[in-house]
Amino acid sequence: MKTLPVHLLVCLLLIEAVVSESLNDDVSGPGKTIFERYKKFKRQHVDKQMTEKKCTDVINQKSIYSNDNSCKETNTFILADANEVKSICEGQGDYLHEKHLTKSKRKFKVVVCTLTKKARKPRCQYEGKLYNSRFVVVQCTGVPVQYAENVLNFED
């Protein structure tokens, strides 16, 4: 009888390892787990306190650059907390089959930061524009992992 709890514990640990591994399988790049991609998404695109005047400071502070390490041409911040944005992938979004993306059911405030002065990092300079009512389109893998666009009105 004493071996049953031990066997049960071993089985549970094996199940946890398999589930954890499958949740962390990368779907787009070597070495990046879904969790890492979600953390990067939040860092680059979710900031409830963002304003259009803070683009340069925030982008430089958060080290947001293009894949080649140059200044990004644009970066969009969703003015909401992480759980509100994550909910797009948890039933509060509509899946766009043709694009394989998910559009939020509700509108968000967003700040779009556009590069104004090309320079080498960290001297990237940006100008921001606030949009008060935009649908947000993201790539979901259980959680948002890639920002796609924001749109005023949306037709499937």
N, C-alpha and C positions, 0 to 999 in steps of 0.2 A: 503494500500500500504506500510506503514512503517513496517508492520510485515513481509513482504516478505524477506527483507535483514536479519532480525534477524533469521528467519527460515532457510535461506540459510546458514548463519554463523554456526548455530547449526548443520546442516547436514554436512557441511564441517569438523567441529571439530570431529564429530562422525566418519566420514570416515577416517580422519587422525589417530584417536585412534585405529581403527580396523587394518589399514594398518601397523601402527607402531608396534602394538602387534604381528602381524603375522611375521613381519621382525625380531622381537626379540625372536620368539619362539625357544627354544633350541632343537637341533636335536641330541645331544649326551650326555648331562649331566645336572643334576639338577642345576638350578640357573645360568647357563651360557648362555648369549644371543649370537646371531651370531656376533654382534658388539664386544662383549668381546672376543670371540674366534678369531676374525680377528685381534684385537689389540694384543693379545698374539702371534698370528702367526707372525705379523710384528716385534714385539719385539724380538722373538726368531730366525727369519729366514730371515729378510730383512735388509741389511746394505750395502749401496753402497760404504762406505769407509772401509769396512772390508779387512784385509790382513791376510795371514796365520800366521804372527808373533804376531797378537793381540788376538789369541783365548782365552788364559787364562784370560787376563784382561777384554775382552768384555763379556765373559760368566759370570764371577764373578760380573762385574759391572751391567749387566742386570738381575742378579739373575736367570739364566737359570739352572734348576735342573730337575731331573726325578720326576714323580708323587709322589714317596715316599720320596721326598726331598733329595735324594742322588745325587752325581755327575752323570750327563748324560754320557753315554758311547761315544756318538757322537752327534754333532749338526752341521747342515749345514746352512750356510749363503748364500743367493742369493745376488750377487753384482749388485743391480739395485735399482731404487726408487720404492716406494710402488705402484704407478700407473702402472708401467711396469709389476710388478708381478700380480697385480689385473686384468690386461687385459687378463691373461690366462683364467680367469673365465668369461670374457666378450667378447668371440668370438675369442680370440687369442690362443685358446687351442683346442685340439681334445679330445673328451670324450671317455674314455676307458670303454666300457659297462661291460666287465667281471670284472673289478676291481672297477668300480664306482668311478674312479678318472679322472683327466684331465691332459693331457700332453701338455706342451707349444709347440707352433708351431715354435718358435725360440729358439736358444740356448742362455744360460746365462753363465757368469762366476760364479763359486761357490767356497766357501772355506769350506772344511770339517774339522771340529775340532774333534780330537780323544783323549779321555782321556788317559794320559800316566802314571799318578801316582794316584792310588786310595787313597783317603783321605776323611775325612769328610769335607763337605762344611764349609766355603768358600775356602778351600785350594785345590780345584780341579785344576789340571794342565793338559793343553792340548797342542797338537802339531797340526799344521794346514797344509793342503795341498790345493793348488790352482788348480782348473780345469778350463781351459779357454773356453770350448765349450761343455756345457751339457744341454740336455733337462731337464726341471724341471717337476715333477709330484706332483700334489696337490689334496686335496679334496676341492671341491667347494660347497659352499652353497650360491651362488650369489657372494661371495668373497672367497678368499682362507682362509680356517680355519684349515688345517692340512697339514704339509709337508709330502710327502710320500717317494720320492727318486729323485736322479738325474741319468741320463743315458747318455752315449756317443752316442749310436745308439739305435734306438727303433724299434722293430717289434711288430705289434699288435698281 
